[in-house]
Every structure is written in C-alpha cells, then in structure tokens.
C-alpha cells in the first residue's frame, strides 16, 4: 500500500490475474456476490484530509489506516484518521508497512504497537495488519532475505505483536509475493487473518495454505465520498456482525 510502490503493485496484481480462472472453484464461496459484502477502505497520508462522517454515510464500514513503516516513520495523518474514523462509527485498524531488511521483526512490531497499533476491546478496533509486499526501495523484491530468513522475520513480528496486544495480526499480501518470498509458507494461516491484495473481479488463487481470505483489497482506484482522489477499496468476507466479533476477539 506504499504509494512509491504503486507501479510495482499494479504489475503484481496483473500477474496474478492470469491464474484466476484455474482457482475460481477453490474460492467460490469467497466472491463478493457470495459473502464479501461488507465494504471498507485503506488509507494513508496519501489521501490527504478525510471527512470520515461522509465516508461512513457512503456505506463504508471499516478502514485500515497506515500507522507506521520500518522503525522510524509514523504516518503524519494517522492520529487524526484513527480517532475520526472511530468517532464516525467506522471500525478501524492500524497497519504497518514492513521493511524486513532494516531491523528485526520484533523491533518493527514493537514500533507499531507503541505508535498506534495497540488494541482495545471497544467493538471498533481491529487487530493491526502487517503489510508485506514487494520492496519499493533498494535491496531486492524480497528485501534480500532468503525464504527461511523471511519466514523467521515474519514469525518474529507476529509473535511480538501478539505478546504486546494479545491479538493475532492480520497479514496483507499478494499471492505472488507470499509464495515467492516465503517459499509458499503455510504456517501463519491457522490463526492470522489473510488480507489479500488482488485488483481484479475475483480473489483468484490464495497464498499457499490459506483456506480463505478475511479481507480482500480489490482495487486501488476506488472512489468514496469524503475522500479526494483514488482510494483502495476492500471487502470483509462476512457481515458487520462478524467483523465486530473479530474486533472484539470473538
């Protein structure tokens, strides 16, 4: 979701599209017409000032909001977005853009948890998301890590975030990045909700071992009242009641 990586992410999404047909039967229950009917967005400083009342009145029910990146960056609009979304009745969650080549996973999980990514059982706060995607900076698509190194980094982040908050973090990724950079690792999906990035009309093939997705980012060029310009649009794979249950660790 980092905007300097937008072209890279478009290429990734386009590449996944080619394999969608073969996987349709495997994810038939996860399409928007079947279950993914609860609309949401994800935002960062890139969207500028947001009128969250207008966002909620347009039907948006949840939002992931960029909090942190790496070990030193906090989104300058995070505090306003996080509070204003909550006050408008939008179920909100923070997200952290991972930079696995600059520190340990534990360091970045602690940075997130200390800078807005903590959790409270208030029916409107989701567990935070770990944003894992192709490296938009120097250092290689998989951040210079081997598949074993990436697995260890991700596990370190997830373990630390859970120790800090009691929650299993959401994992945002594309199928192609996950399978390439973690070596088709299946370990996290027993507990960690999948937030799938695929800009297409169907979710397509899921990351190795994932039985279903919880969230699906299906476009980067959405339009929502209260936001100027494009915004990422998402679905929650269920109804609002189940989303509130996730927020409350139910």
LINCORFEN-V240501 format. One line per field, one symbol per residue. psi: psi as a letter, one per 20 degrees, with the letter a starting at -180 (. if undefined). Layout:
psi = ???
This chain:
psi = jphijggghhggghhhhhjghhighhkhijrhhghmjoqrrqrahhibppnhghgghiipirppppgrpciipppijgggggghgghijppqqqqpoqmijirrhgghghgghilijrqqmjijoqqrqooorpoiaqjqgkkjqrhghgghgghgggggghhhijqpqqoprqgggghghillpigiihhpppopoonaiqhbprqpiphrqgqooiqjkrpppippaqqpqrqpmarhghghgghjk.
